[in-house]
Amino acid sequence: MAPDCRRAIPSRSADEDTPRTSHGEEVAIRAARRLLENQFVRFCAVGASGYAINLAVYAALLASGLHYLAASAIAFLVAAASNYLWNRTWTFRTPNAPIVGQGARAFVVSALSLGANQLFLVVLVAAGAGHLAAQAVAIVLATPFSFAANKLWAFAVTPAGELQPVVIPARRRDS
């Protein structure tokens, strides 16, 4: 350390102030970066935010006196809109895809997921679960379908079911 002439206090150079990371920390940092690059992990992070949004909106709507199934549908759609925006830009990284086609496919997946969610919710409430707890479980139960359908169809680079041009190679005629 070199003394600071102004205060007679030892000072450190910039290199000495830089914290050194151990090999274990470097491995952990690389692993965290890889996880964040993993599409399923990003989908789960987006889903977790959607889960929180869904439950917060659902609880607020229940507190306002709305019927639990109507509250569930509204909360699900609010969360689905948030999830769509995050999945489009971050999870599946398709911000340049045509928004109408992709949005329509994502809406179909959300509608089917909502149907599954509502079915699970009705069954759980009928079995005696509380409304909020039943909604929390219903969301988890609908998630695997939602991920698979979004990955394989809604946000796919070339979604199945869309018409693709067929190329027929010309035959050579030998004369």
Contacts in CASP RR format, 6 or more apart in sequence:
PFRMAT RR
TARGET T0000
AUTHOR 0000-0000-0000
METHOD contacts of the structure
MODEL  1
MAPDCRRAIPSRSADEDTPRTSHGEEVAIRAARRLLENQFVRFCAVGASG
YAINLAVYAALLASGLHYLAASAIAFLVAAASNYLWNRTWTFRTPNAPIV
GQGARAFVVSALSLGANQLFLVVLVAAGAGHLAAQAVAIVLATPFSFAAN
KLWAFAVTPAGELQPVVIPARRRDS
1 10 0 8 1.000
1 11 0 8 1.000
1 12 0 8 1.000
1 13 0 8 1.000
1 16 0 8 1.000
2 10 0 8 1.000
2 11 0 8 1.000
2 13 0 8 1.000
3 9 0 8 1.000
3 10 0 8 1.000
3 11 0 8 1.000
4 10 0 8 1.000
4 11 0 8 1.000
21 29 0 8 1.000
35 41 0 8 1.000
36 42 0 8 1.000
39 91 0 8 1.000
39 92 0 8 1.000
39 151 0 8 1.000
40 147 0 8 1.000
42 90 0 8 1.000
42 91 0 8 1.000
43 87 0 8 1.000
43 91 0 8 1.000
43 147 0 8 1.000
43 150 0 8 1.000
43 151 0 8 1.000
46 83 0 8 1.000
46 86 0 8 1.000
46 87 0 8 1.000
46 90 0 8 1.000
46 91 0 8 1.000
47 83 0 8 1.000
47 143 0 8 1.000
49 82 0 8 1.000
49 83 0 8 1.000
49 86 0 8 1.000
50 79 0 8 1.000
50 82 0 8 1.000
50 83 0 8 1.000
51 79 0 8 1.000
51 136 0 8 1.000
51 139 0 8 1.000
53 75 0 8 1.000
53 78 0 8 1.000
53 79 0 8 1.000
53 82 0 8 1.000
54 75 0 8 1.000
54 76 0 8 1.000
54 78 0 8 1.000
54 79 0 8 1.000
54 135 0 8 1.000
54 139 0 8 1.000
55 75 0 8 1.000
55 132 0 8 1.000
55 135 0 8 1.000
55 136 0 8 1.000
55 139 0 8 1.000
57 71 0 8 1.000
57 74 0 8 1.000
57 75 0 8 1.000
57 78 0 8 1.000
57 79 0 8 1.000
58 71 0 8 1.000
58 72 0 8 1.000
58 75 0 8 1.000
58 132 0 8 1.000
58 135 0 8 1.000
59 132 0 8 1.000
61 70 0 8 1.000
61 71 0 8 1.000
61 74 0 8 1.000
61 75 0 8 1.000
62 68 0 8 1.000
62 71 0 8 1.000
62 131 0 8 1.000
62 132 0 8 1.000
66 74 0 8 1.000
68 121 0 8 1.000
68 125 0 8 1.000
68 131 0 8 1.000
69 118 0 8 1.000
69 121 0 8 1.000
69 122 0 8 1.000
72 117 0 8 1.000
72 118 0 8 1.000
72 121 0 8 1.000
72 135 0 8 1.000
72 138 0 8 1.000
73 114 0 8 1.000
73 118 0 8 1.000
75 135 0 8 1.000
76 110 0 8 1.000
76 113 0 8 1.000
76 114 0 8 1.000
76 117 0 8 1.000
77 110 0 8 1.000
77 114 0 8 1.000
80 106 0 8 1.000
80 107 0 8 1.000
80 110 0 8 1.000
80 113 0 8 1.000
80 114 0 8 1.000
83 110 0 8 1.000
84 103 0 8 1.000
84 106 0 8 1.000
84 110 0 8 1.000
87 106 0 8 1.000
87 150 0 8 1.000
87 155 0 8 1.000
88 94 0 8 1.000
88 95 0 8 1.000
88 97 0 8 1.000
88 102 0 8 1.000
88 106 0 8 1.000
88 155 0 8 1.000
89 95 0 8 1.000
91 155 0 8 1.000
92 150 0 8 1.000
92 151 0 8 1.000
92 155 0 8 1.000
94 102 0 8 1.000
94 155 0 8 1.000
94 157 0 8 1.000
97 155 0 8 1.000
102 154 0 8 1.000
102 155 0 8 1.000
103 154 0 8 1.000
105 153 0 8 1.000
105 154 0 8 1.000
105 155 0 8 1.000
105 159 0 8 1.000
106 150 0 8 1.000
106 154 0 8 1.000
106 155 0 8 1.000
108 154 0 8 1.000
109 146 0 8 1.000
109 149 0 8 1.000
109 150 0 8 1.000
109 153 0 8 1.000
109 154 0 8 1.000
110 146 0 8 1.000
112 145 0 8 1.000
112 149 0 8 1.000
113 142 0 8 1.000
113 145 0 8 1.000
113 146 0 8 1.000
113 149 0 8 1.000
114 142 0 8 1.000
115 142 0 8 1.000
116 141 0 8 1.000
116 142 0 8 1.000
116 145 0 8 1.000
117 138 0 8 1.000
117 139 0 8 1.000
117 141 0 8 1.000
117 142 0 8 1.000
118 138 0 8 1.000
120 134 0 8 1.000
120 137 0 8 1.000
120 138 0 8 1.000
120 141 0 8 1.000
120 142 0 8 1.000
121 134 0 8 1.000
121 135 0 8 1.000
121 138 0 8 1.000
124 130 0 8 1.000
124 133 0 8 1.000
124 134 0 8 1.000
124 137 0 8 1.000
124 138 0 8 1.000
125 131 0 8 1.000
125 134 0 8 1.000
128 134 0 8 1.000
129 137 0 8 1.000
152 160 0 8 1.000
153 159 0 8 1.000
153 160 0 8 1.000
153 161 0 8 1.000
158 164 0 8 1.000
END
